[in-house]
Amino acid sequence: MTRRGFFAALLAAGVALAGLVGVVARRRRDREITALRNDLRRGAEVDADSETEADEDGDTATDVGAELADLPPPVARYLSRVLPENRSQVRFVDLTQTGEFRTGDADSPWRPFSATQQVTTDPPGFVWEASIEMAPFVSARVVDSFVAGEGSLTATVFSAITVADAESSPELDEGELLRYLGESPWYPPALLPSAGVSWDAIDDRSARATLSVGETTASLVVHFGEDDLVTHVSGERPAQQDDGRYERTPWSGHWWAYEERGGMLVPTAGRAEWNRPTGDLAYWRGRLETVEYE
């Protein structure tokens, strides 16, 4: 074998080995995400079994009309408008999104993403998996979740190189539960008191929603428009700083383009942003592509 042939063969072997390592890493990551989704689903199914046993023991179904009657007026008007007449509970949600995402400051570029998300409302939880295009032929795989009362956030490139890994902590758990609560207009039955949300009146166009899971509590002000639909939510969310510390930072999520999906009126477009003294910094803007409810 010539010297050139030797190095060509060595390079080919290196490329093949790198490809094999990438395949192995991707499969391992696939298994981890599948396990996370299974844990999410399993928690909802266990609670469903418990409710079935309670019903068989003679417990009655929730009186939704009574729930609405006890809510602050803007919340009652909103839920009356977006929920179907039977107002059945939603236990599991499977949705897809597309849009743009950015990290860094206001000068950072927006990068296209596509995502799938599974949500359970009893207990509250979600798994969001997104592919974000960082450069031509280079995508980051991001998984954001709140499962069994614990939050996590990981990001990998080529499913092998970890670029972010935030493990469960009180601050992260609160932030993830806050995200769940802020996205509830996608699954509005989760905002009923029977789903664990408590409401405090503020004025005729806003009210405070609070939700607790285990030792974690999240609270947001929900704002309603002249059409009685949710226009945006606002609150303080723990934001991780460069040194790893968390700092409570004003945050808001905005909703519009309502359409009927699954018999309910839900927003199909939105934006999430940090509301800093130097100005609002949007980091997610997306569209709801598909949604299925159970």
C-alpha positions as CSV (number, residue, x, y, z in Angstrom):
1,M,0.0,0.0,0.0
2,T,1.3,3.4,-0.9
3,R,1.7,6.2,1.7
4,R,-1.2,8.1,0.2
5,G,-3.3,4.9,0.2
6,F,-2.5,4.3,3.8
7,F,-3.6,7.7,4.9
8,A,-6.7,7.5,2.8
9,A,-7.6,4.2,4.4
10,L,-6.9,5.6,7.9
11,L,-9.1,8.7,7.2
12,A,-11.9,6.4,5.9
13,A,-11.7,4.3,9.0
14,G,-11.8,7.4,11.2
15,V,-14.9,8.7,9.5
16,A,-16.6,5.3,9.8
17,L,-15.7,5.1,13.5
18,A,-17.0,8.6,14.1
19,G,-20.2,7.7,12.3
20,L,-20.6,4.6,14.4
21,V,-20.0,6.5,17.6
22,G,-22.7,9.0,16.5
23,V,-25.2,6.3,15.8
24,V,-24.6,4.7,19.1
25,A,-24.9,8.0,20.9
26,R,-28.1,8.9,19.1
27,R,-29.7,5.5,19.9
28,R,-28.7,5.9,23.6
29,R,-30.3,9.4,23.6
30,D,-33.4,8.0,21.9
31,R,-33.8,5.5,24.6
32,E,-33.4,8.1,27.3
33,I,-36.0,10.4,25.8
34,T,-38.4,7.4,25.3
35,A,-38.0,6.5,29.0
36,L,-38.8,10.1,29.9
37,R,-41.9,10.1,27.9
38,N,-42.9,6.7,29.3
39,D,-42.5,8.0,32.8
40,L,-44.7,11.0,31.9
41,R,-47.4,8.8,30.5
42,R,-47.2,6.3,33.3
43,G,-47.8,8.9,35.9
44,A,-51.0,10.0,34.2
45,E,-52.2,6.4,33.9
46,V,-51.6,5.7,37.5
47,D,-53.7,8.8,38.5
48,A,-56.4,7.7,36.1
49,D,-56.6,4.3,37.7
50,S,-56.9,6.0,41.1
51,E,-59.8,8.2,39.9
52,T,-61.6,5.2,38.4
53,E,-61.4,3.4,41.8
54,A,-62.7,6.6,43.5
55,D,-65.6,6.8,41.1
56,E,-66.5,3.1,41.7
57,D,-66.5,3.9,45.5
58,G,-69.3,6.4,44.9
59,D,-67.5,9.8,44.3
60,T,-69.3,12.1,41.9
61,A,-67.9,14.0,38.9
62,T,-66.8,17.6,39.2
63,D,-69.6,20.2,38.8
64,V,-68.0,22.4,36.2
65,G,-70.8,24.9,36.3
66,A,-70.2,25.4,40.0
67,E,-66.4,25.8,39.3
68,L,-67.1,28.6,36.8
69,A,-69.5,30.3,39.2
70,D,-66.8,30.6,41.8
71,L,-64.1,31.9,39.5
72,P,-63.1,35.6,39.0
73,P,-65.3,37.0,36.2
74,P,-62.7,37.3,33.4
75,V,-61.6,33.6,34.1
76,A,-65.2,32.4,34.0
77,R,-65.8,34.2,30.7
78,Y,-62.7,32.8,29.2
79,L,-63.3,29.2,30.1
80,S,-67.0,29.5,29.1
81,R,-65.9,30.6,25.6
82,V,-63.0,28.2,24.9
83,L,-64.4,25.0,26.4
84,P,-67.0,22.8,24.7
85,E,-70.3,22.4,26.5
86,N,-69.5,19.1,28.0
87,R,-66.1,20.5,29.2
88,S,-64.5,17.0,29.5
89,Q,-61.1,17.0,31.2
90,V,-58.0,16.6,29.0
91,R,-55.5,14.1,30.5
92,F,-52.9,13.8,27.7
93,V,-51.9,16.2,24.9
94,D,-49.7,15.4,21.9
95,L,-48.7,18.4,19.8
96,T,-46.1,19.6,17.2
97,Q,-44.7,23.1,16.7
98,T,-42.5,25.0,14.3
99,G,-40.9,28.4,14.6
100,E,-37.7,30.1,15.6
101,F,-35.6,30.1,18.7
102,R,-32.6,32.1,19.8
103,T,-30.1,32.2,22.6
104,G,-28.0,35.1,23.7
105,D,-28.8,38.8,23.4
106,A,-31.0,40.8,21.0
107,D,-28.3,40.6,18.3
108,S,-28.3,36.8,18.3
109,P,-29.8,35.3,15.1
110,W,-33.1,33.5,15.1
111,R,-32.8,29.8,14.2
112,P,-35.6,27.6,12.8
113,F,-36.8,24.8,14.9
114,S,-39.4,22.0,14.9
115,A,-40.6,20.2,18.0
116,T,-42.9,17.6,19.4
117,Q,-44.4,17.9,22.9
118,Q,-46.3,15.5,25.1
119,V,-48.3,17.0,28.1
120,T,-50.1,15.4,31.0
121,T,-52.5,17.5,33.2
122,D,-52.9,15.0,36.1
123,P,-50.2,15.2,37.3
124,P,-49.0,18.3,35.5
125,G,-46.0,17.6,33.3
126,F,-44.5,17.7,29.8
127,V,-41.6,16.6,27.5
128,W,-40.6,19.0,24.8
129,E,-38.1,17.7,22.2
130,A,-36.9,20.2,19.6
131,S,-34.4,20.2,16.7
132,I,-32.9,23.6,16.3
133,E,-30.8,24.4,13.2
134,M,-27.6,26.0,14.4
135,A,-25.8,26.0,11.1
136,P,-26.1,24.2,7.7
137,F,-26.2,20.4,8.4
138,V,-25.7,21.1,12.2
139,S,-28.7,20.8,14.6
140,A,-29.0,20.9,18.3
141,R,-31.3,18.4,20.0
142,V,-33.0,20.1,23.0
143,V,-35.1,18.3,25.5
144,D,-37.0,20.4,28.1
145,S,-39.2,18.5,30.6
146,F,-41.1,18.5,33.8
147,V,-41.8,14.9,34.9
148,A,-42.8,13.6,38.3
149,G,-42.4,17.0,39.8
150,E,-38.8,17.4,38.5
151,G,-37.5,19.7,35.7
152,S,-34.6,19.0,33.4
153,L,-33.0,20.6,30.3
154,T,-30.4,19.1,28.0
155,A,-29.0,20.1,24.6
156,T,-26.7,18.0,22.4
157,V,-25.1,18.4,19.0
158,F,-25.0,15.2,16.9
159,S,-26.7,13.5,19.9
160,A,-23.1,13.0,21.3
161,I,-21.7,16.4,22.3
162,T,-23.6,17.8,25.4
163,V,-23.7,21.6,25.2
164,A,-26.2,22.2,28.1
165,D,-27.3,20.0,31.0
166,A,-29.4,21.5,33.7
167,E,-30.5,19.0,36.4
168,S,-33.5,19.3,38.7
169,S,-33.2,22.0,41.3
170,P,-35.9,24.1,43.1
171,E,-35.3,27.0,40.7
172,L,-35.4,24.8,37.5
173,D,-38.5,22.9,38.8
174,E,-40.3,26.2,39.4
175,G,-39.4,27.5,35.9
176,E,-40.6,24.4,34.2
177,L,-43.9,24.3,36.1
178,L,-44.3,28.0,35.2
179,R,-43.8,27.0,31.6
180,Y,-46.5,24.4,31.9
181,L,-48.9,26.9,33.5
182,G,-48.1,29.5,30.9
183,E,-48.9,27.1,28.0
184,S,-52.2,26.0,29.5
185,P,-54.2,27.9,26.9
186,W,-53.2,25.0,24.6
187,Y,-55.1,22.7,27.0
188,P,-57.6,25.0,28.8
189,P,-59.3,22.3,31.0
190,A,-56.1,22.3,33.0
191,L,-57.0,25.8,34.2
192,L,-60.1,24.6,36.1
193,P,-59.9,24.5,39.9
194,S,-60.5,20.7,39.7
195,A,-57.1,20.5,37.8
196,G,-55.4,22.1,40.8
197,V,-55.2,25.7,39.7
198,S,-56.4,28.4,42.2
199,W,-57.4,31.8,41.0
200,D,-57.2,35.2,42.7
201,A,-59.1,38.2,41.2
202,I,-57.1,41.3,40.2
203,D,-59.4,43.3,37.9
204,D,-61.9,42.8,35.1
205,R,-59.2,41.8,32.6
206,S,-56.7,39.9,34.7
207,A,-56.4,37.3,37.4
208,R,-53.6,35.4,39.1
209,A,-53.3,31.6,38.6
210,T,-51.3,29.5,41.0
211,L,-50.4,25.8,40.7
212,S,-48.5,23.5,43.1
213,V,-46.9,20.1,42.4
214,G,-45.3,18.6,45.4
215,E,-43.0,21.3,46.9
216,T,-43.0,23.4,43.8
217,T,-45.3,26.3,43.2
218,A,-45.7,28.5,40.1
219,S,-47.8,31.6,39.9
220,L,-48.7,33.8,36.8
221,V,-50.9,36.8,36.1
222,V,-53.2,35.9,33.2
223,H,-54.4,38.8,31.0
224,F,-57.6,38.7,28.9
225,G,-58.5,40.8,25.9
226,E,-61.8,42.4,24.9
227,D,-62.8,39.1,23.3
228,D,-62.3,37.3,26.7
229,L,-59.4,35.3,25.3
230,V,-56.0,35.0,26.9
231,T,-53.6,37.6,25.3
232,H,-50.6,37.0,27.5
233,V,-49.3,35.7,30.9
234,S,-46.7,37.4,33.0
235,G,-44.7,36.6,36.1
236,E,-41.2,36.1,37.5
237,R,-39.2,33.1,36.3
238,P,-35.9,31.9,37.6
239,A,-33.3,32.5,34.8
240,Q,-29.9,30.8,35.0
241,Q,-27.0,33.1,34.7
242,D,-23.5,32.5,33.2
243,D,-22.1,31.5,36.6
244,G,-24.8,28.9,37.1
245,R,-26.8,30.9,39.7
246,Y,-30.6,31.6,39.1
247,E,-32.0,35.1,39.2
248,R,-35.7,35.8,39.3
249,T,-36.5,37.7,36.1
250,P,-39.8,39.1,34.7
251,W,-41.1,36.8,32.0
252,S,-44.1,36.8,29.7
253,G,-45.8,34.5,27.1
254,H,-48.1,36.0,24.4
255,W,-50.9,34.2,22.6
256,W,-52.9,34.9,19.5
257,A,-54.5,33.4,16.3
258,Y,-57.1,31.3,18.1
259,E,-58.6,28.3,16.3
260,E,-60.9,25.4,17.2
261,R,-58.9,22.3,17.8
262,G,-60.4,19.2,19.4
263,G,-63.6,21.1,20.1
264,M,-61.7,23.8,22.1
265,L,-60.6,27.3,21.2
266,V,-56.8,27.4,21.5
267,P,-54.1,29.8,20.3
268,T,-52.0,28.7,17.4
269,A,-49.3,31.3,17.5
270,G,-47.2,32.6,20.4
271,R,-44.1,34.3,21.7
272,A,-42.0,33.9,24.9
273,E,-39.7,36.6,26.2
274,W,-37.7,38.0,29.1
275,N,-38.9,41.4,30.2
276,R,-35.7,43.1,31.3
277,P,-35.1,46.8,32.3
278,T,-33.1,47.2,29.1
279,G,-36.0,46.0,27.0
280,D,-38.0,42.8,26.1
281,L,-35.9,39.9,24.8
282,A,-38.0,37.4,22.9
283,Y,-36.4,33.9,22.6
284,W,-39.2,31.7,21.3
285,R,-41.8,32.4,18.6
286,G,-43.7,29.5,17.2
287,R,-46.8,28.1,15.7
288,L,-49.0,25.2,16.9
289,E,-49.0,22.8,13.9
290,T,-51.0,19.8,15.2
291,V,-52.6,18.8,18.5
292,E,-54.4,15.7,19.7
293,Y,-56.2,15.4,23.0
294,E,-57.1,12.4,25.1
